[in-house]
Structures are given as C-alpha cells and as structure tokens.
Amino acid sequence: MPKIIEGVRENILETAKKMLFTEGYQSISIRSVAKSCGIATGTFYNYFENKEVLIASIMVQDWQIALSKMEKVVSKATCVWNGMEGIYQAIKDFVEIYDNIWKQSGPTGASAITMERHHFLCQQIGGIVEILLCNKGYEEKKDFAIFLAENVLSSATKTYLLPQFKEMVETMFPPRGGDHE
C-alpha cells in the first residue's frame, strides 16, 4: 500500500491550477507538477490517475463554487426568470474561467471529461431548478427542471440563445402572486 502524505493532494491541486492558468494546458505535465510540488512522479499517481483526471479535479472545485452560487441565487429569486438568470450567470462565469483550457486541451483532454459528465451536470443543475420551481409555486411543473437545466447550460455556452431562453421561461413560468421581476 502506498504511503499517503498529508496535504499532498491539496498541494498538487493548488500548484497545478496555478500552472494551468499561467502556463496553459499543453505546458502542464505530470512530471512538471510533481517537480513543482517537490514530490516524486510516482507519488503523483497515488493521488491522480493522469493529467486529465487532475484537470477535472481542479474544475470540480470551481464547479462546486458555481453550484453554491446557484443555490444562493435560487433562495433569493423573486421569480423563476430571476432564478434562472442567476443560474445562467454562475454557469457562464464557470465556462469563462475554463474556456481557454477546453480549447487548449482538445477533444481528448479536459473537455472530453467534461462532456462525458454533461448528464451529471444537468442532473445537478436540474435539482437546483426544481427547488426554484417549487419555491415559486410551480410544483406541478417541476418535471421541466431537467429540460430547463439543459437549456440554461446551452444558453451559457451559446449566449446568442439567451433571449429565446428568457422568452420561453417567462412564457412558461410567469410571475405568480407576490413575485416581482
């Protein structure tokens, strides 16, 4: 059994994230991250299977922050569109952070891992949207949560879709008594 050293995983993540944003995806290697952390390359493999899993782990940290922002905005939403707009912004902010990384990584890198997890991301966003719909008195339409999650995810990556998405949400979920835009 390999020896697990305290704080090494966090150090690897922190170091790799700095390198990712200063040097770019292509410049990062397992060897360079291990060297910067002062560990052996073999020790790196005790914590991460490969470079793509390392990069995905970095992204997961920021995705958790985005989910937290979504939950916060939903709890304060004045109407369904207001909540969806906040969800959209949190996703868009996350996408903007990693857009260059995805472009650099190509189809076999971090973008492929993210695409593989698209369904999982929609499920997470859908859960938050379902809470929003219930909070705003649309319990009977909570089955639309995944549909809305797919659409808000698409709108955040293809911003030209936002006006149509807004119109659809406002048509399907007009403000109810006590809501205001």
C-alpha positions in Angstrom: 0.0 0.0 0.0 1.5 3.4 -1.0 2.2 5.9 1.8 -0.2 8.8 1.8 1.4 12.1 2.9 -0.9 14.7 4.5 -1.7 17.7 2.3 -0.1 16.4 -0.9 -3.3 16.1 -2.8 -4.3 19.7 -2.0 -0.8 20.9 -2.8 -0.9 19.1 -6.2 -4.3 20.7 -7.0 -3.2 24.2 -6.0 0.1 24.0 -7.8 -1.4 22.5 -11.0 -4.2 25.1 -11.0 -1.6 28.0 -10.9 0.4 26.3 -13.7 -2.8 25.7 -15.7 -3.7 29.3 -15.8 -0.2 30.7 -16.1 1.4 28.2 -18.5 -1.6 26.7 -20.2 -3.0 23.1 -20.5 -0.4 21.9 -23.0 2.5 23.0 -20.8 1.4 21.0 -17.8 2.8 17.5 -17.4 2.6 15.1 -14.5 6.4 15.4 -14.2 6.3 19.2 -14.1 3.5 19.3 -11.5 5.3 16.7 -9.3 8.6 18.6 -9.5 6.9 21.9 -8.6 5.3 20.2 -5.6 8.6 18.6 -4.5 7.3 15.0 -4.9 8.3 12.1 -7.0 6.3 11.4 -10.1 5.2 8.1 -8.7 3.8 9.9 -5.6 1.6 12.0 -8.0 0.0 8.7 -9.2 -1.1 7.9 -5.6 -3.5 10.8 -5.9 -4.4 11.2 -9.6 -4.7 8.6 -12.4 -3.5 11.0 -15.1 -3.3 14.6 -16.3 -7.0 14.7 -17.4 -8.2 13.5 -14.0 -6.1 16.1 -12.3 -7.5 18.9 -14.5 -11.1 17.6 -14.0 -10.4 17.6 -10.2 -9.4 21.3 -10.4 -12.6 22.0 -12.4 -14.7 20.2 -9.8 -13.6 22.6 -7.1 -14.7 25.6 -9.2 -17.9 23.8 -10.2 -18.8 23.3 -6.5 -18.4 27.1 -6.1 -20.7 27.6 -9.1 -23.3 25.3 -7.6 -23.2 27.1 -4.4 -23.8 30.4 -6.2 -26.8 28.8 -8.0 -28.3 27.6 -4.7 -27.8 31.1 -3.1 -29.4 32.9 -6.0 -32.4 30.5 -6.1 -33.0 31.0 -2.4 -33.3 34.8 -3.1 -35.0 34.7 -6.5 -38.0 37.0 -6.9 -39.4 35.0 -9.9 -38.5 31.9 -12.0 -36.7 34.0 -14.6 -34.7 35.8 -11.9 -33.5 32.5 -10.5 -32.8 31.1 -14.0 -30.8 34.2 -14.8 -28.7 33.7 -11.7 -28.1 30.0 -12.6 -27.2 31.1 -16.1 -24.7 33.7 -14.8 -23.0 31.1 -12.4 -22.6 28.7 -15.3 -21.4 31.4 -17.7 -18.8 32.5 -15.1 -17.6 28.9 -14.8 -17.4 28.5 -18.6 -15.4 31.7 -19.0 -12.8 30.5 -16.4 -12.2 27.3 -18.3 -13.0 28.2 -22.0 -9.3 28.6 -22.9 -8.4 25.4 -21.1 -11.0 23.5 -23.0 -9.8 25.0 -26.3 -6.2 24.1 -25.5 -7.0 20.5 -24.3 -8.7 19.4 -27.5 -11.2 16.6 -27.8 -9.1 14.1 -25.8 -8.4 16.3 -22.8 -10.3 18.0 -20.1 -13.1 19.0 -22.5 -13.8 15.3 -23.2 -14.1 14.5 -19.5 -16.5 17.5 -19.0 -18.6 16.3 -22.0 -18.8 12.8 -20.6 -20.2 14.3 -17.4 -22.8 16.5 -19.2 -25.7 14.4 -18.0 -24.4 14.6 -14.4 -24.1 18.4 -14.7 -27.6 18.6 -16.0 -28.9 16.5 -13.1 -27.1 18.8 -10.6 -28.5 21.9 -12.2 -31.9 20.3 -12.6 -32.1 19.7 -8.9 -31.5 23.4 -8.2 -34.0 24.4 -10.9 -36.6 22.0 -9.3 -36.1 23.8 -6.0 -36.6 27.1 -7.8 -39.8 26.0 -9.4 -41.2 24.7 -6.1 -40.2 27.9 -4.3 -42.1 29.9 -6.9 -45.2 27.9 -6.7 -44.7 25.7 -9.8 -44.6 22.3 -8.1 -46.9 20.9 -10.8 -44.2 21.8 -13.4 -41.1 20.5 -11.6 -40.7 17.8 -14.3 -39.5 20.6 -16.5 -36.4 21.1 -14.3 -34.1 18.9 -16.5 -35.4 20.5 -19.6 -34.6 23.9 -18.2 -31.2 22.7 -17.0 -30.3 21.6 -20.5 -31.4 24.9 -21.9 -29.7 27.1 -19.4 -26.5 25.1 -19.9 -26.8 25.6 -23.7 -27.5 29.3 -23.2 -24.5 29.8 -21.1 -22.2 28.3 -23.7 -24.0 29.8 -26.7 -25.0 33.2 -25.4 -27.0 34.1 -28.6 -29.7 31.7 -27.2 -30.3 33.7 -24.1 -33.1 35.9 -25.4 -35.1 32.9 -26.6 -34.4 31.1 -23.4 -35.7 34.1 -21.4 -38.8 34.4 -23.5 -39.5 30.7 -23.1 -39.1 30.8 -19.3 -41.2 33.9 -18.9 -43.9 32.4 -21.0 -43.9 29.0 -19.2 -43.4 30.4 -15.7 -44.9 33.9 -15.4 -44.5 35.6 -12.0 -47.2 34.5 -9.5 -48.8 36.5 -6.8 -46.1 38.1 -4.6 -43.4 37.6 -7.2 -41.8 40.6 -9.0 -39.2 40.8 -11.6 
